[in-house]
Amino acid sequence: MFKLNLQFVILLPVSLFFVLLANSDFQVKERPAVESEPEADIPAPCAELQVISVGAVCRSRFGIVARLDFPEVDLRSVLAGGEYLPQAKAVFTTEERTVGDKAYRNIALHLRWEPATPEFLQIYLNDYIPYWGNQVPYRLFWNTSYEVCSVESCNEWALVSGIGEFLPSDVGALQSDLAADINFNGVPVAFWNTRVSP
């Protein structure tokens, strides 16, 4: 009997909550502290992007020139199991910019080179490195965040953020020997890291 009453006491508040929630007169309203801009309004992080033999250069519309070199890879040590393929990452910031009719502040652009082969598969590098011509493919990721407000009537700053990846098809005039077709399907999905010591 006591066990039954205990279950009733526990389940009653939960049941009441769902009954009230279903009632049209009772609504739970949530409002974010800072409204986010629609994704369609998020500009591409790089107005101009180059990937050259040493790494990537991104020129943003906020005046940031972000350069991130490929990480140096000691291939012998990686193949011997002494270390994983390294990453390279950097954050580039600027405080406030006005572009067109909008003001931007707290601008941050993150770039990251990451090996196309995840760590748990790197034990098989010895098997497929020969098929890649003893080269190592890397992927280029980005994320950006900033606050934006109308220049004419700034009532509230809106936080905007986005993440993504740059593919070889996103880079104009990319040297063909930098585009990595790691799946051998005719579509490059990564970049060959040129800073590899055998």
C-alpha positions as CSV (number, residue, x, y, z in Angstrom):
1,M,0.0,0.0,0.0
2,F,2.8,2.4,0.9
3,K,4.6,1.6,-2.4
4,L,1.4,2.4,-4.3
5,N,1.0,5.7,-2.5
6,L,4.6,6.6,-3.2
7,Q,4.2,6.0,-6.9
8,F,1.0,8.1,-6.9
9,V,2.8,11.0,-5.1
10,I,5.7,10.9,-7.6
11,L,3.5,10.6,-10.8
12,L,0.8,13.1,-9.8
13,P,3.0,16.3,-10.4
14,V,4.3,14.9,-13.6
15,S,0.8,14.1,-14.9
16,L,-0.5,17.6,-13.9
17,F,2.4,19.2,-15.7
18,F,1.5,17.5,-19.0
19,V,-2.3,18.2,-18.5
20,L,-1.5,21.9,-18.0
21,L,0.9,21.9,-20.9
22,A,-1.8,20.5,-23.2
23,N,-4.3,23.1,-22.1
24,S,-4.5,26.0,-24.6
25,D,-4.6,28.6,-21.8
26,F,-1.3,27.4,-20.4
27,Q,1.8,28.1,-22.5
28,V,5.5,27.9,-21.8
29,K,7.2,30.7,-23.6
30,E,10.9,30.7,-24.1
31,R,12.8,33.6,-25.5
32,P,16.6,33.6,-26.1
33,A,18.6,36.3,-24.2
34,V,20.0,37.4,-27.6
35,E,18.2,36.8,-30.8
36,S,20.1,35.0,-33.6
37,E,20.2,36.3,-37.1
38,P,18.7,34.0,-39.8
39,E,21.3,31.7,-41.3
40,A,20.7,33.2,-44.8
41,D,22.2,36.5,-43.5
42,I,25.5,34.9,-42.4
43,P,28.2,35.9,-44.8
44,A,30.9,33.5,-45.9
45,P,33.8,33.7,-43.5
46,C,36.3,34.4,-46.3
47,A,35.6,36.9,-49.0
48,E,38.7,35.5,-50.7
49,L,40.4,32.2,-49.9
50,Q,43.7,30.8,-51.1
51,V,45.3,27.5,-50.3
52,I,48.9,27.5,-51.3
53,S,51.8,25.1,-50.7
54,V,52.4,26.4,-47.1
55,G,48.8,26.7,-46.0
56,A,45.6,28.8,-46.2
57,V,45.1,32.5,-46.4
58,C,41.6,33.9,-45.7
59,R,40.7,37.5,-46.3
60,S,37.5,38.3,-44.5
61,R,35.1,41.1,-45.2
62,F,35.9,42.5,-41.7
63,G,39.4,43.3,-42.6
64,I,40.9,40.2,-41.0
65,V,43.7,38.5,-43.0
66,A,44.0,35.0,-41.4
67,R,46.9,32.8,-42.4
68,L,47.2,29.2,-41.1
69,D,50.1,27.1,-42.3
70,F,49.8,23.3,-42.6
71,P,51.1,21.5,-39.5
72,E,54.5,19.9,-39.8
73,V,54.3,16.2,-40.0
74,D,57.1,13.8,-39.0
75,L,55.7,10.9,-41.1
76,R,58.3,8.4,-39.9
77,S,57.2,8.9,-36.2
78,V,53.5,8.7,-37.1
79,L,53.9,5.5,-39.1
80,A,56.0,4.0,-36.2
81,G,53.1,4.8,-33.9
82,G,55.0,7.4,-31.9
83,E,52.4,10.1,-32.4
84,Y,49.2,11.0,-34.2
85,L,49.0,13.3,-37.2
86,P,49.1,16.8,-35.8
87,Q,46.4,19.5,-36.1
88,A,47.0,23.3,-36.5
89,K,44.5,25.9,-35.4
90,A,44.4,29.6,-34.7
91,V,41.9,32.3,-33.8
92,F,41.8,35.7,-35.5
93,T,39.8,38.5,-33.9
94,T,38.9,42.2,-34.4
95,E,36.8,44.3,-32.2
96,E,34.4,46.5,-34.2
97,R,33.7,47.1,-37.9
98,T,31.0,48.7,-40.0
99,V,30.1,47.1,-43.2
100,G,27.3,48.6,-45.3
101,D,24.4,49.5,-43.0
102,K,25.4,47.2,-40.2
103,A,27.8,47.4,-37.3
104,Y,29.8,44.3,-36.1
105,R,31.7,43.7,-32.9
106,N,33.5,40.9,-31.0
107,I,34.4,39.3,-34.3
108,A,36.3,36.0,-34.1
109,L,37.3,33.7,-37.0
110,H,38.7,30.2,-36.1
111,L,40.6,28.1,-38.7
112,R,41.7,24.5,-38.2
113,W,43.7,22.1,-40.2
114,E,42.8,18.5,-39.3
115,P,44.0,15.3,-40.8
116,A,41.5,13.6,-43.1
117,T,42.2,10.4,-41.3
118,P,40.7,10.2,-37.8
119,E,43.0,9.1,-35.0
120,F,41.4,5.7,-34.6
121,L,42.2,4.9,-38.3
122,Q,45.8,6.2,-38.2
123,I,47.1,2.7,-37.3
124,Y,46.3,1.8,-40.9
125,L,48.3,4.7,-42.5
126,N,51.1,2.3,-43.6
127,D,48.5,0.5,-45.8
128,Y,47.2,3.5,-47.7
129,I,50.0,6.1,-47.7
130,P,51.5,4.4,-50.8
131,Y,48.2,4.8,-52.7
132,W,48.3,8.5,-51.8
133,G,51.8,8.9,-53.2
134,N,53.3,9.2,-49.7
135,Q,51.3,12.3,-49.1
136,V,49.0,13.2,-46.2
137,P,45.5,14.7,-46.8
138,Y,44.2,17.5,-44.5
139,R,40.8,19.1,-44.1
140,L,40.3,22.8,-43.5
141,F,37.5,23.7,-41.0
142,W,36.2,27.1,-39.9
143,N,33.9,28.7,-37.4
144,T,33.0,32.3,-36.9
145,S,31.1,34.4,-34.4
146,Y,30.2,38.0,-34.0
147,E,27.5,40.4,-32.8
148,V,25.6,42.5,-35.3
149,C,23.4,45.5,-35.1
150,S,21.8,48.0,-37.5
151,V,23.7,51.3,-37.8
152,E,20.6,53.4,-38.0
153,S,18.7,52.0,-35.1
154,C,20.7,49.7,-32.8
155,N,18.3,48.4,-30.2
156,E,19.9,45.1,-29.4
157,W,23.0,43.3,-30.6
158,A,22.3,39.9,-32.1
159,L,24.8,37.1,-31.8
160,V,25.6,35.2,-35.0
161,S,27.8,32.1,-35.3
162,G,28.5,29.5,-38.0
163,I,30.7,26.5,-38.6
164,G,31.8,24.7,-41.7
165,E,34.5,23.3,-43.9
166,F,36.3,24.6,-46.9
167,L,36.6,22.1,-49.8
168,P,38.9,22.3,-52.8
169,S,35.9,23.4,-54.9
170,D,35.7,26.6,-52.6
171,V,39.2,27.7,-53.6
172,G,39.6,29.6,-56.8
173,A,42.7,28.9,-58.9
174,L,43.7,26.0,-56.6
175,Q,46.8,24.2,-57.9
176,S,45.8,20.7,-59.0
177,D,48.5,19.0,-57.0
178,L,47.0,20.4,-53.8
179,A,43.6,18.9,-54.3
180,A,43.4,15.6,-52.6
181,D,41.1,13.0,-54.1
182,I,41.5,10.6,-51.2
183,N,38.6,8.3,-52.2
184,F,39.7,8.0,-55.9
185,N,36.2,9.0,-57.1
186,G,37.3,12.1,-59.1
187,V,36.0,14.5,-56.4
188,P,38.8,16.1,-54.2
189,V,37.5,16.5,-50.6
190,A,40.8,17.6,-48.9
191,F,44.1,19.2,-49.4
192,W,47.6,17.6,-49.6
193,N,49.8,18.8,-46.8
194,T,53.1,19.8,-48.3
195,R,54.9,20.1,-44.9
196,V,55.6,16.4,-44.5
197,S,59.0,15.0,-43.7
198,P,59.4,11.4,-44.8
